[in-house]
């Protein structure tokens, strides 16, 4: 079992390479005090005797460290490691006894294995219990290990919803109201109906069929040691296949040039073969080449993007002239994605100093208020601050009260349905969906292959009943 857990930690890095998460960073960058390199072989830089050292994958902690030093005078050295390399780098260093970090971090899918292998110190011993109830429930729960010990805390909430074009909503559906548009996204069948109605008007509901990935089902993948393929999983499968085969999207892969371009307005309508790379005549990752290759294609405008709350920043930076004409509404399930969880390395000999920094980042109202302004819209996890900003108006989204809705959605997230297996099993389910939508397999063949893959990956650990 121990070996499986260690292998799982290392595999997480590969999976993270395809994820977009708030604050995550694909390059090494200058730290708060020194510079590190852009390689898993980079030399880690350490603070002096009175300072603390951070290992992270997010630029956010660099910004926070600079502010913390400004406020307290404490030296904080930040080593930023590429997200995909971080699990391997941390695991190797912790197991090899060479990790000199005081503060370490993790994304939700990393944490269980990090906790099980003893990387994160016990925060309850340092006073974390005193703050129970002050952080949004699912975030607080995610930072606990299997025995209920607090090991990490996040400064963010990341509930998912749909960012939609208010002007298109008014034209096609007769309303731009977030509550009414939320009904369009309330279940999978309604999403397909809305997609067909939008297509008839010359629009596409999404840039890609990946926009619904954060709402892929509201049941646990594993229950009492058994694989659980709930009805919501097959219904989600049917939704993605319909979006793809009924030509309801612009066939733009998430994070590619056309995906970002669709946020600002007109985007070429690609083909399914371009999206699944069977046709490589269009390079969707190079803006200049993409523009030349698609200049004669028909264009459309995209109605909505499905993203966690950190999407408020992604959208803000790419909507261009459409700023002000966007809204945000709930999706068909209480999804979430990403988030940076901060903990203390169990090997650190500066745990008290590290705890002060962690408290400052996650549990301090002044810090949370500063971070909302500094980040220009990130959703913090401290309930009192979210409530204080509930009536804040965001001009990019038609002056909508974003924090009010983010908090409402976050309260609906049931973390008991999240398991350590979700990332891997979800990826295997996604592969099955891809095989069906592209015609590589029938639905029956793809699901049977999925069962085979789960059995092979978790032999003796998860019982598969077909």
C-alpha positions in Angstrom: 0.0 0.0 0.0 2.8 2.4 0.9 4.4 1.9 -2.6 1.1 2.6 -4.3 0.7 5.8 -2.4 4.2 7.0 -3.3 3.6 6.1 -7.0 0.3 8.0 -6.8 2.1 11.1 -5.6 4.5 11.0 -8.5 1.7 10.4 -11.0 -0.1 13.6 -9.9 2.6 15.7 -11.4 1.9 14.4 -14.9 -1.8 14.9 -14.5 -1.3 18.5 -13.3 0.4 19.4 -16.6 -3.0 19.6 -18.2 -4.8 21.5 -15.5 -5.3 25.2 -15.2 -5.4 26.3 -11.6 -5.5 29.7 -9.8 -2.0 30.9 -9.2 -0.3 27.8 -10.7 2.9 28.5 -12.6 4.6 26.5 -15.3 7.9 28.3 -14.9 10.4 28.8 -12.2 10.6 32.5 -11.3 12.4 34.9 -9.1 11.6 34.4 -5.5 10.9 37.1 -2.9 14.6 37.3 -2.1 16.5 35.2 -4.6 16.2 33.6 -8.0 15.6 29.9 -8.7 15.8 28.1 -12.1 13.2 26.6 -14.4 14.1 22.9 -13.8 13.4 20.1 -11.5 17.1 20.0 -11.0 17.1 23.7 -9.9 19.1 24.6 -6.7 16.7 25.4 -3.9 17.5 28.6 -2.0 17.1 28.8 1.8 16.4 31.6 4.2 18.8 32.6 7.0 18.5 31.6 10.6 15.7 34.0 11.3 13.7 33.6 8.1 11.5 30.9 6.5 11.8 29.0 3.3 8.8 28.2 1.0 8.5 25.5 -1.7 5.5 26.2 -4.0 4.2 26.1 -7.5 2.2 29.4 -7.3 3.2 33.0 -7.9 0.6 33.9 -5.3 2.9 32.9 -2.4 5.7 35.0 -3.9 3.4 38.1 -3.7 2.3 37.2 -0.2 5.8 36.6 0.9 6.9 40.1 -0.2 3.9 41.7 1.6 4.7 39.6 4.8 8.3 40.7 4.8 7.2 44.3 4.3 4.8 44.0 7.2 6.9 42.0 9.7 10.5 42.3 8.6 10.9 38.5 8.5 12.9 37.2 5.5 10.9 34.8 3.4 12.6 33.0 0.5 10.3 31.5 -2.1 11.3 28.7 -4.4 8.8 28.3 -7.3 8.8 24.9 -8.9 6.8 24.1 -12.1 3.5 22.6 -11.2 4.0 19.4 -13.1 7.3 18.8 -11.4 6.3 19.8 -7.9 5.0 16.4 -6.5 8.1 14.6 -7.7 10.4 17.3 -6.4 8.8 17.4 -3.0 8.5 13.7 -2.6 12.1 13.0 -3.5 13.4 15.7 -1.2 11.2 14.7 1.8 11.9 11.0 1.5 15.6 11.7 0.9 15.9 14.0 3.9 17.0 16.9 1.7 13.9 19.2 2.0 14.8 22.4 3.9 11.4 24.1 3.3 9.4 25.4 6.2 6.3 26.0 4.2 5.1 23.5 1.6 1.9 23.5 -0.5 -0.4 21.2 -2.4 -3.4 21.2 -4.7 -6.4 19.1 -3.6 -5.5 16.0 -5.6 -2.0 15.9 -4.1 -2.9 16.2 -0.5 -4.0 12.7 0.6 -0.8 11.1 -0.5 1.3 13.9 1.0 -0.6 13.6 4.3 -0.3 9.8 4.3 3.4 9.9 3.8 4.0 12.4 6.7 5.1 15.4 4.7 2.8 17.9 6.4 3.0 18.8 10.1 0.1 18.7 12.6 -1.5 22.2 12.6 -3.8 21.4 15.4 -0.8 21.2 17.7 0.0 24.8 16.7 -3.6 26.2 17.3 -5.5 25.5 14.1 -8.5 24.2 16.1 -9.1 27.7 17.4 -10.1 28.7 13.9 -12.7 26.0 13.2 -15.8 27.5 11.6 -14.0 30.6 10.2 -13.0 29.0 6.9 -15.5 27.8 4.3 -16.4 24.2 5.3 -15.2 22.3 2.3 -11.8 24.1 2.3 -11.3 23.4 6.0 -12.3 19.7 5.4 -9.9 19.3 2.5 -7.0 20.3 4.7 -7.6 17.5 7.2 -6.0 14.0 6.9 -7.9 10.7 7.2 -7.8 11.0 11.0 -9.3 14.5 11.0 -6.0 16.2 11.9 -5.6 19.7 10.2 -2.6 19.6 8.0 -3.1 22.4 5.5 -5.3 25.5 5.0 -6.1 27.3 1.7 -6.6 31.1 1.4 -9.0 30.4 -1.6 -12.3 28.9 -2.4 -12.8 27.6 -5.9 -16.5 26.8 -6.6 -17.3 26.3 -10.2 -20.0 27.9 -12.3 -20.6 29.3 -15.8 -19.4 32.7 -17.1 -21.8 33.7 -19.8 -22.4 36.5 -22.3 -25.3 38.7 -21.0 -25.9 40.2 -24.5 -26.2 36.8 -26.2 -28.4 35.6 -23.3 -30.8 38.6 -23.8 -30.9 37.9 -27.6 -31.4 34.2 -27.5 -33.2 33.5 -24.2 -34.9 36.9 -23.5 -33.1 37.4 -20.2 -29.7 38.1 -18.8 -30.6 37.4 -15.2 -28.1 35.0 -13.5 -30.9 33.1 -11.7 -32.8 32.6 -14.9 -29.7 31.7 -17.0 -28.8 29.3 -14.2 -31.9 27.3 -15.0 -30.5 26.8 -18.5 -27.5 25.1 -16.9 -29.4 23.3 -14.2 -29.1 19.9 -15.8 -27.5 18.1 -18.7 -30.6 17.9 -20.9 -31.2 21.6 -20.6 -27.6 22.3 -21.6 -28.0 20.4 -24.8 -31.4 22.2 -25.6 -29.7 25.5 -25.0 -26.8 24.6 -27.2 -29.2 23.7 -30.1 -31.1 27.0 -29.6 -27.8 29.0 -29.6 -26.5 27.2 -32.7 -29.7 28.0 -34.6 -28.9 31.7 -33.9 -25.4 31.3 -35.2 -23.7 31.0 -31.8 -22.0 28.1 -29.9 -22.8 27.3 -26.3 -19.1 26.6 -25.4 -15.7 26.9 -27.0 -15.0 23.3 -26.1 -16.9 20.3 -24.7 -14.5 20.5 -21.7 -16.4 23.4 -20.2 -18.7 21.0 -18.4 -15.8 19.0 -16.8 -16.2 20.7 -13.4 -19.8 19.4 -13.3 -19.1 15.8 -14.2 -21.1 14.2 -11.4 -22.0 14.7 -7.8 -21.3 11.2 -6.5 -18.1 9.6 -5.2 -16.2 7.4 -7.6 -15.4 4.9 -4.8 -17.8 3.9 -2.1 -16.9 1.3 0.6 -14.0 0.1 -1.6 -16.1 -0.4 -4.7 -16.1 1.5 -8.0 -19.3 3.6 -8.2 -20.4 4.4 -11.7 -23.5 6.4 -10.8 -26.2 7.5 -13.3 -24.8 11.0 -13.2 -21.6 9.8 -14.7 -23.2 8.1 -17.7 -25.5 11.1 -18.1 -22.4 13.4 -18.2 -20.9 11.1 -20.7 -23.9 11.4 -22.9 -23.8 15.2 -22.6 -20.2 15.5 -23.8 -20.9 13.2 -26.7 -23.9 15.2 -27.7 -22.0 18.5 -27.5 -19.3 17.1 -29.7 -21.3 15.1 -32.2 -24.1 17.7 -32.6 -21.6 20.4 -33.4 -22.6 22.6 -30.5 -19.1 23.9 -29.6 -16.4 25.7 -31.5 -14.1 22.7 -31.1 -11.4 24.7 -29.3 -9.4 22.9 -26.7 -9.2 24.5 -23.3 -6.2 26.8 -22.8 -5.5 26.9 -26.6 -5.4 30.1 -28.7 -9.0 29.9 -30.0 -10.3 29.1 -26.5 -8.9 32.4 -25.1 -9.9 34.2 -28.3 -13.5 33.1 -27.8 -13.6 35.2 -24.6 -13.2 38.4 -26.6 -15.6 37.8 -29.4 -15.4 36.1 -32.9 -13.6 32.8 -33.1 -13.1 30.4 -36.1 -15.4 27.4 -36.1 -12.9 24.5 -36.1 -13.6 20.9 -36.9 -13.8 17.9 -34.5 -10.7 16.5 -36.2 -8.7 19.6 -35.4 -9.8 19.4 -31.8 -8.8 15.7 -31.4 -5.5 16.2 -33.4 -6.4 13.9 -36.2 -6.1 17.0 -38.5 -2.9 18.8 -37.5 -3.1 21.4 -40.3 -4.0 24.1 -37.7 -1.7 24.8 -34.8 -4.1 25.8 -32.0 -1.2 26.6 -29.7 0.6 29.2 -31.8 -1.4 32.5 -32.2 0.3 33.7 -35.3 0.1 30.4 -37.2 -3.5 29.9 -36.0 -4.6 33.2 -37.4 -3.1 32.5 -40.8 -4.5 28.9 -41.0 -8.0 29.9 -40.0 -8.5 33.2 -41.8 -10.9 31.8 -44.3 -13.0 29.8 -41.8 -16.5 30.7 -40.7 -16.7 32.3 -37.3 -19.0 32.3 -34.3 -19.3 33.8 -30.8 -19.2 31.6 -27.7 -21.9 31.9 -25.1 -20.3 30.5 -21.9 -17.2 29.1 -20.2 -17.4 26.7 -17.3 -14.7 27.5 -14.7 -14.0 27.7 -11.0 -14.1 31.1 -9.3 -10.5 31.7 -10.2 -11.9 32.0 -13.8 -12.9 35.5 -12.8 -9.3 36.5 -13.2 -8.7 34.4 -16.4 -11.7 35.9 -18.0 -10.9 39.5 -16.9 -7.5 39.3 -18.6 -8.9 38.0 -22.0 -12.4 39.4 -22.6 -11.2 42.5 -24.2 -14.1 44.7 -25.6 -16.7 42.3 -24.2 -15.9 43.4 -20.6 -19.0 44.4 -18.8 -21.2 42.1 -20.9 -20.5 38.9 -18.8 -22.4 37.3 -16.0 -21.9 34.3 -13.7 -24.3 31.6 -12.7 -24.5 28.2 -11.0 -23.9 24.9 -12.9 -25.7 21.5 -12.7 -23.6 20.2 -9.8 -21.6 21.6 -7.0 -18.2 21.4 -8.6 -14.9 23.0 -7.8 -11.3 23.0 -9.1 -7.8 23.8 -7.9 -6.9 25.9 -4.9 -3.5 26.1 -3.2 -3.3 24.6 0.3 -0.6 25.8 2.6 1.1 23.6 5.2 4.2 23.3 7.3 6.9 20.7 6.4 7.1 18.1 9.1 10.9 18.3 8.9 11.0 22.0 9.5 12.7 23.2 12.7 11.0 26.6 12.4 7.4 25.5 12.9 6.3 28.4 15.1 7.6 30.9 12.6 6.1 29.0 9.7 2.7 28.9 11.6 2.7 32.6 11.9 3.2 33.0 8.2 0.5 30.4 7.5 -1.9 32.2 9.8 -1.1 35.5 8.1 -1.9 34.1 4.7 -5.1 32.2 5.5 -6.7 33.3 8.8 -6.0 37.1 8.9 -8.8 39.4 7.9 -6.5 42.2 7.0 -4.5 39.9 4.7 -7.7 38.6 3.1 -9.0 42.1 2.4 -5.6 43.1 1.0 -5.5 39.9 -1.2 -8.9 40.6 -2.7 -7.7 44.0 -3.8 -4.2 42.8 -4.8 -5.4 39.9 -6.9 -8.2 41.9 -8.3 -10.9 39.4 -7.6 -9.7 36.1 -6.2 -12.2 34.5 -3.8 -10.7 34.1 -0.3 -11.8 31.3 2.1 -12.3 33.4 5.2 -16.0 33.5 5.7 -16.1 36.9 7.5 -14.3 38.6 4.6 -16.4 37.0 2.0 -19.5 38.2 3.8 -18.1 41.7 4.1 -17.5 41.8 0.3 -20.8 40.2 -0.6 -22.2 43.4 -2.1 -19.0 44.3 -4.1 -19.8 45.0 -7.7 -17.5 43.6 -10.5 -17.6 45.8 -13.6 -16.4 43.0 -15.9 -19.5 41.0 -15.0 -22.1 43.7 -15.3 -21.5 44.8 -11.7 -22.7 41.4 -10.4 -22.1 40.6 -6.7 -19.6 37.8 -7.4 -18.5 37.1 -3.8 -22.1 36.6 -2.7 -22.6 33.9 -5.3 -19.1 32.3 -4.8 -19.9 31.8 -1.1 -23.3 30.5 -1.8 -21.9 27.9 -4.2 -19.0 27.0 -1.9 -21.4 26.1 0.9 -23.0 23.5 -1.4 -19.8 21.6 -2.0 -20.0 18.2 -0.2 -16.4 17.1 0.4 -17.4 13.7 1.7 -18.0 12.7 -1.9 -14.4 13.5 -2.9 -11.9 10.6 -2.9 -8.2 10.2 -3.5 -9.0 8.2 -6.6 -11.0 11.0 -8.4 -8.2 12.4 -10.6 -7.1 9.1 -12.0 -10.5 7.5 -12.4 -11.9 10.7 -13.8 -9.1 10.8 -16.4 -9.9 7.2 -17.4 -13.6 8.1 -17.7 -12.6 11.1 -19.8 -10.7 8.7 -22.1 -13.7 6.5 -22.5 -15.8 9.6 -23.4 -13.3 10.6 -26.0 -13.3 7.2 -27.6 -17.1 7.3 -27.9 -17.5 10.8 -29.2 -14.8 10.3 -31.9 -16.2 7.0 -32.9 -13.1 5.0 -31.8 -15.3 2.7 -29.7 -19.0 2.1 -29.0 -20.3 3.2 -25.7 -20.4 -0.4 -24.5 -16.8 -1.0 -25.6 -15.5 2.2 -24.0 -17.2 1.5 -20.7 -15.8 -2.0 -20.6 -12.4 -0.7 -21.4 -12.8 1.8 -18.6 -13.6 -1.0 -16.1 -10.5 -2.9 -17.4 -8.3 0.1 -16.8 -9.6 0.7 -13.3 -9.1 -3.0 -12.4 -5.5 -2.9 -13.7 -4.7 0.4 -12.0 -6.1 -0.5 -8.6 -5.8 -4.3 -8.5 -6.6 -5.5 -5.0 -7.5 -2.0 -3.9 -10.9 -1.2 -5.6 -13.5 -3.8 -6.3 -15.0 -3.4 -9.8 -18.5 -4.8 -10.3 -19.8 -4.5 -13.9 
